[in-house]
Amino acid sequence: KNTQITVACDVANPLYGKTGAAYVYSAQKGASDRQIKHLDDGLRNMSAIIKRTSGNDIGGLPGSGAAGGLAAGLIAFTGAKLKKGIDIVIDACNFKQILPGTDLVLTGEGQTDYQTAFGKVPVGIAVAAAMENVPVICISGSLRTGFEDVYDKGIKAIFSITPGPVTLEESIKDAEKNIIDTTCNVIKTYFNDPPVK
């Protein structure tokens, strides 16, 4: 009972609603429109029960929809505090201390889409880098609907490592080469005298 739990949470989604856990993340996990509504209704119901029995109003709390609502449960039942996971990592690796004098930051993720703008790692990196006016470029495995939303969050450009139409198996097999090739091309366009590959 004397333990303070901190939840590493990279998204600001509430528990339910159009920007909540079910509507934003369930389709990516394979849920149909009908299932998404059913999941959202369940999260609303859970939130109402928690509020009625404990007085904790967690439904609209930013970040409560993280991990399918796991963050909401941890807040309600353990008194956990939410902290952005990216902030924990940035602090642990002294990112802000090494930014001054940096010319460019490269970040990335497996897939960049509309979800990224809700606070995933590339956006957290961009926000931190903006404090020192350091540009950020994102290199991703693939780009999907809404990836452009991250431009408003401080990312200057986004590049997919996929060289063309390929199967998932080919993409996984060639991932290391594709990451290297794309990164080298980004560096060559950004710096006048880029390092040799």
Secondary structure as GFF3:
##gff-version 3
##sequence-region A 1 197
A	DSSP	beta_strand	6	8	.	.	.	ID=ss1
A	DSSP	alpha_helix	21	25	.	.	.	ID=ss2
A	DSSP	three_ten_helix	27	29	.	.	.	ID=ss3
A	DSSP	alpha_helix	33	54	.	.	.	ID=ss4
A	DSSP	three_ten_helix	66	69	.	.	.	ID=ss5
A	DSSP	alpha_helix	70	78	.	.	.	ID=ss6
A	DSSP	beta_strand	81	83	.	.	.	ID=ss7
A	DSSP	alpha_helix	85	92	.	.	.	ID=ss8
A	DSSP	alpha_helix	95	98	.	.	.	ID=ss9
A	DSSP	beta_strand	105	112	.	.	.	ID=ss10
A	DSSP	three_ten_helix	114	118	.	.	.	ID=ss11
A	DSSP	alpha_helix	121	130	.	.	.	ID=ss12
A	DSSP	beta_strand	136	143	.	.	.	ID=ss13
A	DSSP	three_ten_helix	147	153	.	.	.	ID=ss14
A	DSSP	beta_strand	155	160	.	.	.	ID=ss15
A	DSSP	alpha_helix	168	173	.	.	.	ID=ss16
A	DSSP	alpha_helix	175	190	.	.	.	ID=ss17
###
